[in-house]
Amino acid sequence: MTKRSDDRFVKLPYEVLDSPGFISASAGAKALFVFLIRRFNGRNNGQISCSVREAAAWCACGKTAAAKYFDELIALDLIVSVVKGRFTGRGFRRNAATIWMLRHLPDQRNAAHA
């Protein structure tokens, strides 16, 4: 396999993998954590959008289980909710996913405006 310049990957530092929080996380919470890191583009920590529905689809579980995985990652101090999302129903109403920050990376919300 040759390396291409457009190859994308998820970086999971040993500091995170060996942390008590990550070690004790359930398999579903770990899958969700990888999904959130996948959405990190190198400049958007603190602006990572992910809804419970998106998480449920990625983790192949129901919305209730996905919500529990978010709660688990928060309790383990691996992620933090920056802006709480809302779902107002179907149709033309505006819906917004929760915005997340990965705790092992620097907060980049102010850097985006500089």
C-alpha positions as CSV (number, residue, x, y, z in Angstrom):
1,M,0.0,0.0,0.0
2,T,1.5,3.3,-1.0
3,K,1.0,6.5,1.0
4,R,-0.9,9.2,-0.8
5,S,-0.9,12.9,0.1
6,D,-4.8,12.8,0.3
7,D,-4.9,9.9,2.8
8,R,-7.0,10.8,5.8
9,F,-6.7,9.1,9.2
10,V,-7.8,9.4,12.8
11,K,-5.0,10.1,15.3
12,L,-5.5,8.5,18.8
13,P,-2.5,9.4,21.0
14,Y,-1.3,6.9,23.5
15,E,-2.0,9.5,26.2
16,V,-5.7,9.1,25.3
17,L,-5.7,5.3,24.7
18,D,-3.9,4.7,28.0
19,S,-6.1,7.1,30.0
20,P,-8.3,5.6,32.7
21,G,-11.3,7.2,31.1
22,F,-10.8,5.7,27.7
23,I,-9.8,2.3,29.2
24,S,-13.0,2.2,31.2
25,A,-15.3,3.3,28.4
26,S,-17.7,0.9,26.9
27,A,-17.2,-0.3,23.3
28,G,-20.1,1.9,22.1
29,A,-18.6,5.0,23.8
30,K,-15.2,4.3,22.2
31,A,-16.8,4.0,18.8
32,L,-18.6,7.3,19.3
33,F,-15.3,8.9,20.4
34,V,-13.6,7.7,17.2
35,F,-16.5,9.2,15.2
36,L,-16.0,12.5,16.9
37,I,-12.3,12.5,16.3
38,R,-13.0,11.6,12.7
39,R,-15.0,14.9,12.4
40,F,-12.0,16.8,13.8
41,N,-10.2,18.5,10.9
42,G,-7.2,20.0,12.7
43,R,-8.8,23.4,13.2
44,N,-12.3,22.8,14.6
45,N,-12.0,21.5,18.1
46,G,-14.9,23.1,20.0
47,Q,-16.9,23.3,16.8
48,I,-17.5,19.6,16.1
49,S,-21.1,19.1,15.2
50,C,-22.7,15.7,16.0
51,S,-26.3,14.8,16.8
52,V,-27.7,11.8,18.6
53,R,-29.2,10.6,15.3
54,E,-25.8,10.8,13.5
55,A,-24.1,9.0,16.4
56,A,-26.7,6.3,16.4
57,A,-26.2,5.7,12.7
58,W,-22.4,5.5,13.1
59,C,-22.5,3.3,16.1
60,A,-25.3,1.1,14.7
61,C,-27.5,1.5,17.7
62,G,-30.6,3.3,18.8
63,K,-30.9,7.0,19.8
64,T,-31.2,6.1,23.5
65,A,-28.0,4.1,23.4
66,A,-26.2,6.9,21.5
67,A,-27.3,9.4,24.1
68,K,-25.9,7.2,26.8
69,Y,-22.6,7.0,25.0
70,F,-22.4,10.8,24.9
71,D,-23.2,10.9,28.6
72,E,-20.5,8.3,29.3
73,L,-17.9,10.2,27.3
74,I,-18.8,13.4,29.2
75,A,-18.6,11.7,32.6
76,L,-15.2,10.2,31.7
77,D,-14.0,13.8,30.8
78,L,-13.2,12.8,27.2
79,I,-15.6,15.3,25.6
80,V,-17.5,18.4,26.6
81,S,-20.7,19.9,25.1
82,V,-20.1,23.5,24.0
83,V,-23.5,24.3,22.5
84,K,-26.5,22.1,23.3
85,G,-28.4,21.0,20.2
86,R,-32.1,20.9,19.7
87,F,-34.6,19.0,17.7
88,T,-37.9,20.8,16.9
89,G,-39.5,18.2,14.7
90,R,-39.8,17.5,11.1
91,G,-40.5,20.1,8.4
92,F,-39.1,23.5,7.8
93,R,-38.2,24.2,11.4
94,R,-34.5,24.8,12.2
95,N,-32.7,21.9,13.9
96,A,-29.2,22.0,15.2
97,A,-26.9,19.3,16.4
98,T,-24.9,19.6,19.6
99,I,-21.4,21.1,19.2
100,W,-18.6,19.2,20.9
101,M,-15.0,19.7,22.1
102,L,-12.5,16.9,22.5
103,R,-10.9,17.3,25.9
104,H,-7.4,16.0,24.9
105,L,-7.0,18.8,22.3
106,P,-6.7,22.6,22.6
107,D,-9.9,24.6,22.4
108,Q,-9.9,26.2,19.0
109,R,-13.1,28.2,19.1
110,N,-11.3,31.6,19.4
111,A,-8.6,30.6,16.9
112,A,-11.3,30.3,14.2
113,H,-12.1,34.0,14.6
114,A,-8.6,35.3,14.6
